Amino acid sequence: MAALAARRRLREDIDPNATRSDTDIAVRLARFATDALIEEVHVTPKPALVDRRGNGAHRDLDLALMERSAHSLEPTFSELARAAVGKRPSAALRAELAAIGRAGEAVMMNATQGSNAHRGAIWIIGLLVAGATICRGDFQKVPQYALAESICATAAQIACFPDHAAPLAQSNGSRVRERYGVGGARREAQEGFPHVLRVGLPALREARRRGLEENTARIDTLLAIMTSLDDTCLLHRAGLAALAAAKSGAHETLRLGGIAAPRGRAAFDRLESRLLALNASPGGAADLLAATLFMDKLAPAGADGRTPTWSV
């Protein structure tokens, strides 16, 4: 109940009827986004990812660096929100958000001494921040499931406009998309964040409904995302073998009861050992877990996982 009350207070902070400036709203959304990134990295254990145990499959990342990266992005998220105030999805807004995101990426890379801690998250959560800003007027008008849908749909509309100022040089993600024929973070956004709406949020709320403690619920949510996501981070680091290992291992862990069950934990350990041997980690799924946590702050379910909590 305490966690539910906290999430209610988060929503009250961006109540459109409150007498706060647009800057105040942007600051609060940026805080939620930053908190979601920090909460994600602290979820432990995660398969081959940075967590409270160590660096996973990463040589250039650790917990402190991931936290520093997240904090460095808070001003970027705030600027993204301010840019979306009073706007509708358009090519002009897409271009403005892209410029802000690229500047934020440079700040992040400087904060991490060149390590890519949250490049994908800037795109995914940044779009959701903009979508939430545009949908602010819906916060007290629609049921929680519709609000989440509205925010994701609005962010998707923005993502569908072309980015004419994108660098010509291929990124790791674009090379993977071309080689393996997968959509990556770009398609995830353009299709309305299905792994947040249809996988992440339902899995998180079902785990809470079953009485799992929050960290455990978040681990199982990450695993649920991994079962179906064509994770370009895995493909970049170790190809189809890593993707197949991640999907099958996550599915097996959940089938055997999840991380809290002895057989599920044994399956998780096998999954992690396989990914570490391949030097691969599901970074795309981790970004979508952070996006799920961000959306959960804006559109929290009730105590039974189903009842809306708008009337506060």
Buried (B, 14 or more C-beta within 10 A) or exposed (E): EEEBEEBBEBBEBBBEEEEBEBEEBBBBBBBBBBBBBBBBBBBBBBBBBBBEEEBBBBEEBBBEBBBBBBBBBBBBBBBBBBBBBEBEBEEEBBBBBBBBBBEBBEBBBEBBEEBBBBBBBBBBBBBBBBBBBBBBEBBBEBEBBEBBBBBBBBBBBBBBBEBEEEEEEEBBBBEBBEEBEBEBBBEBBBBBBBBBBEBBBBBBBBBBBEEBEEBBBBBBBBBBBBBBBBBBBBBBBBBEBBBEBBBBBBBBBBEBBBBBBEEBBEBBBBBBBBBBBBBBBBBBBBBBBBBBBBBBBBBBBBBEBEEBBBEE
